[in-house]
Amino acid sequence: MTDPFVVVGADAAGLSAASKFRREAPDREVVVFEKGRWISYAYCGMPYFIEGRVERMSNLLSLSPSEVDERGIDLRRGHEVVAVDPDAKTVAVETADGDSVEQAYDDLLVATGGRASIGSFDVRGLDGSFTLHDMDAAAAIDAYIAEPDAYDSDRADVSAVDRDRVDRNAAMPAPETGAIVGGGYVGVEMAEALSGRGLDVHLFHRSGHLLSDFGEAVGERVATELEAKGVTVHTNAPVEELVGDDRIEGIAFGGADGPETLPVDLAIVGVGIRPNTELLDGTGVETGEGGAIRTDEYGRTSLPDVYAAGDCATAIHAVTGEEAWMPLGLTANRAGRAVGATVAGDPSPVGDIAGTAAVKAFDMEAARVGLTEDEAAREAGFDPVRETVTAGSRSGYYPGAAPTDVTLVADRDTGRLIGGSIVGPDRAAIRIDTLATALEADMTVPEVERLDLAYAPPFSPVWDPILVAAKVLNGTLDET
């Protein structure tokens, strides 16, 4: 086989691209380099593994190396691409054994994902402090939480796991108090996970409400749910330092009454991620928001025959029409598949993104899409108008009906829906898909109000909460 398609990164975007390419272009070579040993794993499932809802780490794997091999993909684990020469069309690779090799490419996909941002906190060398952005970290946290004589090593049942790291953490005394730095997706999900493992949990967030991108109504209800389940939520409480010499001993944070220190014996830092783009240093590749690699509608970068997809790449925002960087699972899988098809000869757009996301906090569900914050909407050129309503999730007389808060944001001049969020305990999150579809279709609020959504008492009242919110927002627009 000739004309190699080289892929850097063997997770969501990379293997989706390689698999699609192999099916569409069986006569061309496809080589996938992965610097580590883990491939094709469910990052979003790691909190549920730590909590114990997922019994085995292997349950989080989508593809095994042998299954990748059966697809005719040349997968090379333990091979880190450290540089790209776009003129020679080669990549420089360093192996786990210390060897250096060079690989030519006809087309190249950079699907290197992202890594946890630690801000000013250095968790390295401080036992009991972690970030959560890979499977080895998840295995180590799981082992650290367990009592040494009760840890089930079979839970980390994948050969790729860093067994020395797991064994070392499993031998340490089990923690009693855990602190989570950052009230985003990871923070909220890990608060539930650690609470489920019996820890006294404290969640710290520097701004006034959790899940900042979801809006205030969502953040407040999620915080109330966490508090009701025993999690102590600290908002407007920026963490200043992880305290400890060899093992974490405390969290120093700014409280309402001045600096405080909370004794803890576990800390998880979840303050965001950064795109992995260092292999393109010196190539002149264009970058965009967050330092991610700038791509066009087909995933092409500014370098010839070089594509990027997943958490390291930008995409076009469905509402603003401008580039955006929103590292999410579907975005990576969809973009990788599209790039694979394009490289094989079937030009396929990677698709717009709207930041559609959902999160669970015990019995509370929350979701968001589009532009939910007024500042972001104004920066994009809109004049935002918003309304938040509370409506029943089912017919009031049907068991299980629960209050659902829906916030819709529209542009004052055009009436176009530009964003929304939902929170509630009864199938609230899945309703966000209606709003995501409406955003993709550039629908106005009156058009959303006229949607023919399904009604049956077990599933929705006659007026679905989304329709109620659209009706109220439409009235507000009429008054302005």
N, C-alpha and C positions, 0 to 999 in steps of 0.2 A: 504494500500500500504506500502511496505517496501523498504529497501535499498535506502535511500533518496539521491538524487542529490541536493546539496546545491549550490546556486549561490549567489555571493556577488556582487551586482550592477545590476540595472534594466534599463540600457540604451542599446546601440547598441549591444555590445558583449553578455551581460548577458541575455537579453530577446531573442536574436537570438538563443542562446544556449538552453535556457529553452523551447522555442517553438519547436525547432527541436527535442529535447529530448522527449518532451511530445508526439509528433507524433510517434516517433520510439519506445518508451518504455512506453506505456500507463498504465502498471501495476506497475510502480515504482513512488514513490513520488518525486516531484520537488518543492523545496522551494527557493524563491528568496527574499533576504534581500536588502532593499534600505534604506540608512540612512536618505535621504530627502523625499520629497513628489513628486518630478518630476520624470517621467519615460519616456523612449522612445521618446526623443525629437530631433529635427534637430538642432544640434549645429551650423552647417554651415549656417543655414538660419537666424540666429539672426541678422547679420548686415542688412539684407533685411527687417526684421521686424522693426528695428530701423529707417531705411530710410523711411518706409511707403509703400514699394512695397508689403509686406505681411500685410494684413489689420488686422488680428486677431492672437493673440498668439496661439490659438487653432489650427490654420492652420499648425503649426510646430510640432504637436504631431502625432506620428505614431500609438501608441496604448494607449488606456485609461485603467485605472485600471479594469474597468468592462470587457473590451475585454480580458484582461489578465486572469481574473477569468474565463471567458467563455472557455478559452483554457485548463482549468484544472490545472493552475499554482497557487501555494500558494504564492501570493505576499504579503510581509509584509513591508509596508512603515513605515518610522519613526523607523527603526530598524538598528542600526549601529553595524556591526561586528568589534569588537575591538581587537580580538586576535584569533589565531588558535593554537590548540594543535594537531600536526600531529601524535603523539603517541596514544592519546586517540581517535583521529578522531572526534574532536568536535570543534565548534566555540563558542566563548563567545560573547553575543549580549547585547547591551544596548538599551533600548527603549526610545522613546521621552518622556515617562512619568517617566523616571528615574529607571525603573526596569531592572534587570539583569537576563538574561536567557542563557541556554546552549542548543545547537542544535547539535545532532550527524549527521555525514554524512558518506555515503559510498564513494561518490566522491564529490570533491569540485572544483568549478570554481571561481577564483578571477578575477572579471571583474570590478574593482573599478575605471578605467579610470584615468584621470589626473586632475590637477588643475592648474590654472594660476600661472605662476612664476612672482613675482613682483620685482625680483632683489633687489636693495637697496631702492626701493620705497615702502613706507607703505601707502596704500590708505585708510586704516581703520581710521575712525574718521575725515577724511578730506572731507567735503561735496563737491560734484562736481568732485571727482576723483574716477575712477572705473577700474576694470578689466572686461573682457568679457569672461566668461567661463561657465556661467549657465543662466538659463532662468530668475531667479530673478534679476540678473544683467541687462539683456536685458530689462526687464520691468521697472527697476529703471531708466536706461539711457533714455529710451523712455519718461518716465514721466518727468524727469528732463529737457529735451530739450524743452518740450512744454510750452507755456505760461500758467500760472496757471488757467486762466479763459477759456482756450481753450482745456485743456487736456481731451481726451476721455477715460475714465476709462474702457470702454467696450473693448478697444484694448487688455488689459490684462485679457482675458475672461476665465481663467482657475482657478479652485478652489485651485490649489496648490500654486498659486502666493503668495508671501509675501506682503500682502495688506498694512500693516503698512509701509513697506519700500517704496512701490510705492506711497502711499498718501503723505508721508513725502517729497519725491523728487518732486512730482507734485506741492507742495505748494511753492517751491522755485522759485525765479526769473529765467526766462529763460536765458540761456547763449547766448553770442554773438560770443565768440572766443573759439575754441576748439583746444587742442593739443593732438596729438597721439604719444605715445612713442613706437617706434618699427615699422620698415618698412617691416614686413613680411605679411603673409596672412591677419591676423586680421587688421593690420595697414592700408594696402591698401584698403581693403573692407570698413573699417570704415571711411576712408577719403572720399570715395564716399558717404557713408550713411550720415555723418554729413553735407557734402556740400549740399546734397539733402534736408536737413532740414533747410538750410539757414544760416548755421554758417560759419564764417571765419575760415578756417581749416589750421593748421600747422602740418606737419608730420615730425617727427624727427627720424633719423636713424644713428647709430653710425659708420657704415662703408661707403664705397665710393659709393655704389649703392643699391637701394631698392631690395627686394626679393633676398637676398644673395644666396640662394640655386638655383636660376634660372639662374644665370650668368649675366655678365655685359650687354650684348646686350639687354636682357629682362628688366633689371633694369632701363637702360637709357630710353627705349621707354615708359615704364610705368611712369617714373618720368615726362617725357615730356607731356604725356597725362594728368596727374594730374595737372601739372602747367597750361596747356591750359584751364583746367576747373576751375581754380581759387584756387587750393590747393597750398600752399607754402610748398615746399619740402626742408628739411634741411638734407643733407647728410654730413658725416664726422662730425656729431654734436651730440656727446654723451650727454644725459641728465644727469645732476648731482643731481638735487633736484626738488621735487614738493614744491612750495613755497605757504605758507598760514598757518593760525592758525586753524580756524574752517572750512573755505571754501577755495577751491583752488583759488589762486590769480595769480600764475605765474609759469613758467617753467624756471629753470636755466640750461643752457646748454653751452657746449664748442663750440664756433664758430671759424671761420677762423681767426678772429681778437681778440680772447680772450673770456673769459666768458661773457655771456649775460643773461639777464632775459627777457622773453616775458610775458606780462600780458595776462592771460587767465582766463576764468571762467568755463572751463570744461577740464578734462584731462582723457584720457583712456590709460592705460598701457598695452601694448601687446608685451612683450619681451620673450614669450615662455611658455611652460608648463612643469610640473613635474609629474612623475607617482605617483599614490597613492598606496603605498606599506606598509605603517606603520603597518597594521594589521598582517603582517608576521614577524615583528620584533621579534627576539629571536628564530625563528624556524630554522635558518641555511639555509634558502632558498638561492639559488644562484641568484645573480643579474648580469646584464650586462650593456650595454651602457645606459647612462643617469640614472642609478640606477633602470632601469626597470627589471621586473622579467624575468629571463632567461628561455626560453622554447625550446622544441625540435620541430620536424616537425609536431607533433600532438597536440601541445599546452601543453605538460606535463612539469611540473616544476621538480626540483630536489627532491621534497617531494613526497612520495608515494600517489597516487590517488588524487593529487592536480594539477589542471590545471590553466593556466592564459591566458587571451586573451584581446585584445583591447589596449587602450592607456597606460596600466600599464605593458605590456608585450613586449618582443623582438620577432623577427621573423628572418627568413633567407633572406638575400639580394639576389635578383635574379642575380646580376652581380658578386658580390664578393664571394658568397657562405658562407659568414660569418654572424654572428648575427648582427642585426641592430635594432634600435628603431626609428620607423617612425609613430607617432600617426596620423592616417588618418581614415576617416569614413568607406570606403570599407574594409580596413584591419580589423577593429573591427567587422563589421557585418559578414564578411566571416569567420574569425577565430572563432567567437562564434558559428556559425552554424556548423562548422566542429567539434568543441569540443562536442557539443550536440550529434552529430551523433556518435562520438567515444565512449562517455560514454554510449550511448545506445547499443553499441555492433557492430557498423559499423566503424572501424578505418578509419578516413578521415583526410588527411593532411590539415593543415591550409593554405597552399600555401605560395609561396615566395612573397616578397615585393620588389618594385623598386622605391618607393617614387613618384609614378605617381600622379601629382597634377596639378590643374588649378586654376586660379584666374582672376577676372574681375576688371578692373579699368575704369569706365565710358564706353567708346566705345572700349577700348583696352582689348584684351584677351591674357593671357599668360599661358604657361604650361611647365612642366619639367618632366623628368624621368631619373633614373639611376644616374651615376656619372657625374655631370656637371662641377665640379671644378677640376682643374689639381692637386691640393694638395691632395684631397681625392682620386683621381685616383692613384696617386703615392703611397700613403699610402696603397692602396689595392694591390699593386704590378704591376700596369700597367704603360706603357710608353705612356701617352696621346698625341694624335694629334687631333687638332680641326680645324674646318672651320665654318665660319658664312656666309650665303648667304642671299640675299634679292630677293624674287621672287613673282610674281603675284599670288593672291589667286584664280583667275578665268582667263579665256581667256581675254586678254587685251581689246578686243572690247566689252566685255559683261559688262553691268552696274554693278557697285558694286565691281569691281576688286580693290584690295588694296595690298600694299606691305606687305609681310609676311617675317619676319626674322626667319631663321632656323639655329640653331647651333647644329652640330653633333660632338661627341667626340668618338674617336676610339683608340684601343690599337695598337701601332706602329708595334709590332712584329707579331701579329696574324691577324690584320685587323678587329678584332671583334668590333662591335658597343657596347659602354659601357655607353652612355648617350646622352641626347639631350634636347634642349629647343626650344620653338616656341613662337613668339609674333606677333600680328597683329590685326587689327580691324574686319576682315572678316572670321569668323569661323576658327580662328587659333587654339584655344585650343583643339578642338575635334581631330585635326590631331595628337595630342600626342599619341593617342591610337595605331596608326600604329607603332610608335617607341616603345611603351611599349610591344607590341606583338613581335616585332623584338628582343628586349632584352630578353624576356622570352624564345625565340627560339634560343638564342645564335647566332644570325645571324651576318655575316660579312658585312662590308660596301658594297662590290661588290654584295652580295646577296640582300641587301636593294635596291641598285640601279636597280636591275632587277625585283623588285616587279611589278606586273601587277595591278597598282592602276587605279581606274576608272577615265575616262576623259569624261567630257561634259562641254561646255562653262559656264553654270550657276554655276558649282560646282568646277571646277578645270581646269587649262590649261593642255595641252597635257603632259607636264612634271610638275607633282605636285611639290610644293616647297620642299617636303621631298626628292623626286628623284633628284632634282637639287642639293640639299645639298650633297646627297650621291655621286653624280657624281663628284662634286668638291673635296670632301674629298678623294674619291678613287684616283683621280689624284694626290693629295698630298701624299698619301700613296705610290703610285708608284714611286714618286720621292725620297723617303727617304730610 
